[in-house]
Amino acid sequence: MSSTFLFRHFALPLVDLVRRTDSIKVFRELNESQWKPREELEEIQLQRLRRLLIHAGKHVSYYKDLFAQCGFNPEKVQALSDLAPLPLLTKDIIRRERKRLQADNAAQFQPRPHRSAGTTGHPVFIQMDRMRHSIGWADMYRWWGAAGWRPGMKQFVLAGAALRPRQLSGFKARIYGKLNHFEEYTAFNLTPELMNQLLSRLKNFRGPVFLRGYASSVHVLARYAADRQWNGKVHAIFTTAETLFLEQRRQIEKGLHGPVFDQWGCRDGGIGAFECDRHQGLHFAAENAVAEICRYGKPLPAGESGDVIATDLFSYAMPLIRYQVGDIATFSASSCSCGRGLPLIASIQGRVSDFLIGSNGQRIHGEFFSHIFWETPWVKQFQVVQDTREEIVVKIVPDGEPPKAELVEIQRLVQEQAGPLCRVRLELVAEIPAGPMGKRKFIICNVSTQ
């Protein structure tokens, strides 16, 4: 009897029991529904949306008042586009109206509190249904499955606290990892010793090697492996929790000798998307949520970039309808050649905070900095921080003495993008520590993008 069989049939059901989820059952359902035609999936979305809206109008005081003010009748919703007249739900509204957003029959959905700090540092507290938790894990299983993973197979995990249930730490976290067949490595302190240990395990493991982690942490590991001409192979590399830049993907695949399967999602918004083995975009999990791409609250057609607006179809204890999650993305008008009916997201431009703001209000994408730094051999790490519209600080961890001419050129390139009224300051630092969740954000914007 193989270890994979034991984990699939005994350990994972125990994980569901401990976690109070039904992820294995939901995973089987999602594995089937993803192959339905686009039209059938849209009909499923519409039915679930109408049911959620009717519930919110009856049991949630915030929506009772909002629907009355807008003259909105949820029972007359005939298309997903009928959501558009409703105003957006922002994080500030959730903080202010938290009690009125909770359903009067919330207990029957077995909710538990969920805290999302986002990128602003100001936490948002919501109630998340048991079904929503189950779907979140099941959808990850589906993502991993698109790369050849099967329930019970081992995963090597390079991350911090964000990729496990928040209530677990210490001994409980270790037991939880064992039951899931995870071998975990911390992303907080990526020392040469730790990376050597992980690369050795990846190279010598018998069986398909699946590596999952923060995009930034996996990128650090890949660059370290490339520098040492590591000759192992990874079956699939799962990147998540951060924006994956194109140059990062290229260097990860080159250094770790395996394909990247990216994932994007927002737990409090109930949305998620994953990459399959055709790598033609990210499949949006349409069975679970409605996503609109908007500009100033108005929906945009496929192919145009805008703010992601989410409606979680399985949040009954605390419905979040037309929730502005803080991401920027573009839907594709095409379908994937894999045959899945799930709509495709052409690209995820990232969090709103992955953009800096120039002196004339223009957005500067983090990808701009990747082209400057990730092919510069003397740059070990970098981070760009903007706390005010008047200044951008570029922090660089150099490998040896940086060439003065190249520092001048970096200053010029960034200043050109920032504009004349925004000062650019370069700082050479000894290290750039990981954030509180173990992530290494390259771009940090603490000013409003509106």
N, C-alpha and C positions, 0 to 999 in steps of 0.2 A: 504494500500500500504506500503510495508516494506521499511526500510531505504536502504537495499541492492539493491532493485529494483530501487530506486531513484538514488543512486550513480551510478549504472551500466548504466542506460539509460539517465541520465541527467548530473551528475557531471563529469564522466569520458570523455564523448565527449567534455565537456568544457575544461577539462585538455588538451586533444589533441589539441584543438584550441589554447589555451594559449601557449602551449609548441611547437607548430608548428610541430606536429608529426601525424602519422596515425597508432598509435599503436594498436587500437582495431581491425581494419581491418586486420593488419598483424598478430595479435594474433590468429585470427580465422584461417588464412592460416597455421600458424605454428602448431596449435593444430591438424590440419588434416594431414599435411605432415609428422609429427613425426612417424606416424604409417605405412608409406610406407616401402616396403622392402629395405634392404641395397643397393641392386643393383640399384634400381630406384633412391634412394637418391644420389648415386655416379654419376649417369647420369645427374641429376639436377646440382650437383656441377660442373661437367665437362663443361656443356653448359654455365653456368654462368662464369666459369673461362675463357673459350675461349673468351666470349664476353668482359670481363674486359681486358684481355690481348690485344685484337685487339684495343680496345679503347685507352689503354695506349700507344700502338705503334704509333697511329695516332695523339694523342692530348697532350702527355706529353713528353717534350723535353728530360728529364732524361732517360726515357725508350726508346725513339727513338734511342738515342746514345748507350744505354746499349745493346739493342737487336741487333743493327748492329755490335757492338764489339764481341758479343757472337755468331753471326750467328744464332740468334733465330727467328723463324718465328711463331708468335702466331696463325696464321691460320692453321698451321699443328699440333697443339696440339691435341693429340688423347687420352691422359690419364693424370690423375693427377700427375703421376710420371714424366711427361715431364717438370715439373717446375724445377727439380733438377739441370740442368746445369746452372741456373741463380745464380749469387752470392747473398749472404744475404744482406738484407737492415738493417743497424744498426741505433741506435739513433744518433750517430755522423754524419752519412751520411744525415739523415733527417735534422739535424741542419745546415749542410753545404750546402745542395742542396734544401733547402725548396722551393725556388721559382721555380726551374726547375722541382720539383715534382708535381707542380700544373698544372692541365689540362688547355688548352687554352679556353675550353668551360665550365669551372668550374661553372659559374653562373647558368647554367640551372639545376644543381643538388641541388640548394638552400643550399649551405654549410654554416656552421657557425664554427668559430674557436674553437678549443679544446686544452686545455693545460694539459699535463700529466707530472708531475714532476718525477714519478717513485720513485725508492728507492735511486737514486744517488743525488737528490737535484738539478740536472741540467734539467730544463724543456725542453720538446719537444712540439712544436706547430704544429698542423696539422689542416687540413680542413675536417670537417665531414659532409657528405651528410645528407639531411633531411631523406632519407630512412634509413640510418644507425642509426640515432637517434630513428626512429620508431621501427626498429628491436630490438634495445637494450632494450626498454621498453617491447615490445611484448614478447621477450624471457624471461624476468623476470616474466611476467604474466604466461607464460607456466610453468616455474619452480615452482612458488607458486601453480599453479593448480595441479601439481603432488602430492601435499600434501593435496588436498581437498579444497583449496581456490578458490573462484569464484569472478569474477569482481564485485566490490561493497562491498565485505566483509571487515571488519575492520582489520587493522594491527597495532600492537604496535611496534614502531621503536626505537631502542637504538643505536644511531650512532652519527656521526658528520656531517660535510658539504659534505662528499663524496657521500652520498646516496640521494642527491637531486641536481637539476640543479644548476650549480655554480652561475648563475646570480641572484638567488633568496636568499633573506635574510630578516630578520625582519618581517614586516607585510605581505609582499608578500609570504614569506616562510610559514607563518602560514595559509594563505588562501589556498596556494597550498596543504598543508598537509590536510586541511579540505576537499578539493575537492576530494583528493585521498582516503579519509577515513583513514588517518594515524593519530595515536596519538604518537607524537614524544617526546623522552627523550634524553637529551644530554649525550654523552659519554665522554665529556671533564672532568667532575668533578663528579665522581660516589660516592656521599656522602651517608651515611646510610639513610638520610632523603629521598633522591631521590629514592634509591633502595626500601625502604619501601613503598613509594608511588606507584611505578610501580608494585611491587609484590601484593599490595592490589588491584590495578586495574585489574591485570591479574586474581586474584582469584575470584573477584566479578563480572567480566564481564559476561553478559548473551549472550551466543552464543559461537561458536568455537573461541578459542584464538589462534591467530597467532602472533608470536614474531619474529622480524627480526632485525639483527644488526651485527656489527663487531664481529668476532669470539672472540677476546680478551675481549670485553666489555660484551658480553653475558656470557662468562666464569666467569668473576668477579661477575656478578649478580647471577649466578648459585651457586657459592661457598658460597656467602652470604646467599642465600636461604637455602642451605643445612645446614649451621651452625646454622640456626634458625629453622630448621625442618619445613620449609614451606610446607603446605599440599594442595596447589593449583595444577592445572594441565594445561598444555599447549598442544593444539592440534598439533601444528607443530612449530618448531624453525628453522628459516632460518638464516644460518651463511654465511657471505660473506666478501669480501674486504681484507681478510687476510688468511694466511694458517691456516687451522684447524688441529691441532695435535690430534692424537688418544686419548690421555689422556684427552685433553680438551673435546672432544666429550662425553667421558664416564662421566665426571663430570657434563657437561651441562645437559645431559639426566637424570642423577641421581638427580640433584638439582632442576630441573624445571619440572620433571615428564612428559616428552614429547620427541618425536623423533626429531632428528636433520636432516635437509635437507640442505646439503652444496651446495654452488655454487662457480664457478670459472670463471673468465673472464678477458679480457684485452680490455678496450674500444677502445684504439687507434689501437689495432690489429684486432678488430672486431670479436673476438672469445669469446665463452662462453660454459659452460657445467653445467649441473644441476643433482641433485640426485632425483630419484623417490622413491616411497614407498617400493621398493624391496631392496634398499640400496646395490646394487651390483657393484657400480661404478658410474661415472658421465656421463650422456648422452651429447655427444658433438653435438652442434648445426650445423650440417653439411650442412644445407641449406644456411647458411650465410657466411661460410668461409671454407678455406682449412687449415688444420693444419698438419704439419710434425713434427715428433720427430727426431731430428738430433744430430749427434756428429761431430763437425768441419764442419758443413754444409752438411754432407752426411746423407740421410734418414736412419733410423733404423727400423727394423721389430717390430711388436707388441710384447710387453713383455719386451722391453729394454727401459731403462730410458735415456732421453736426453733433449736437449734444444728444446723448443717449437718455431717453425717457422710458422708464420701466414700469410695468404693471404686473406684479407678482400674482399669478392665478391661484396660488395655494397659500395665501396669507389671509386667513379669516379672523384670527384673533385680533390682528391689527392690520387691516388692509392698507396697502400702499399703492395708490392709484395715480398714474402719471408722475412717478417719482423721478426727480432729476438726480441721477446717480453721480454725476461729476466726471463722466468719461466722454471721449469724443471718438466717433467711429463712422464707418461708411458701409452701408449694405450694398451687396452686389445684385445686379439684375440676372446674373447667370446661375446655373445649377452646377453642382459638382459632378464630375464624371463617375464618381463612386456609386451613384444611384440613390443616395439618401435624399429624401424629400425635404429635409430641413433647409431653411433658407441660409444663404451664405453671407457672412460678413467679409467684405473685401479687405478691410484693414481696421486695426485698432490704433488710433493715433495716440492713445494714452489718456491718463488722467488730465484734467484741466491744469493741475499743478505740474505736469510734465512740459508745460510751455512757459517760457519767460515772456515778459512784456517789454517791447521796445519803447523808445521815447515818443513815438507817434501812435502808440497803442497797438502796434502790430504784434502778432504772436510769433515767437521764435521757438520752433520745435526742437525737442531734445536730440532728434536725429542729426541736426546740424553739428552738435558737439561731438557726436560719435564719429563723424567723418574726420574731424580734426584730431581726436586723441587716440582712437583705438588702432590706428596704424602708425602711431608715433612711438618708436621703440624705447625712448627714455622715459615715457610716462607709464608709471605702474598703476596709478589710480587717479581719478579726477572726480570732482563734484562742483556743480555750478549752483550758487545760491543767490536768490533775489528776495530781499526783505522789503525793499522800497522800489518805486518806479525810477528812482534817481541813481541806483547803483546795482551792479551785478558783480558778484565775487566769484572768481574762478580759483578753486583750490586744486593743487596738483601735488601728488606724491611722486617725486622724480626718482629715477634709477640712475644715480650718479649725478654728475654736474650737467645741468641742461644747457644746450647751446643758446647763447644770448640772442643770436639772430632769430632762432625759432620762437623764443619767448616774445620777441618784438612782433613777429608775424602772427602769433596766436592773439596777442593783444589787438592787433590791427583787424583781424578777421572778425573777432567778437564785437569790437567797437563798431565796425561797419554794419553789423546786424542790429546792434542795440540803438544806434542813432546818436546824434551829437549831444542830446540832453541827458543821456544815461551813462554815468561813469562806469568803466570796466576796471576792476582791480584784480590782479593776479597774486595769489599767495602760494608759496612753496611750503608744504607742510610735511611732517614726518609720517602721519597716518590719517586716514579718514575712517573713524570707527563706524561699525554697523549701528543701525537705528535700534529702537527699543524692541522690535520684533525680529531683529536679525537681518533686516533688509539693508541693502546698500544702494540708496537712491542716488542717481547721477544728477538729477535735476530736482531742485527744491524751489518752488515759487510760493512765497507767502504773501503775495499781493493779489488783489482782485483782478480777474481777467475780463470783467464786464465793462 
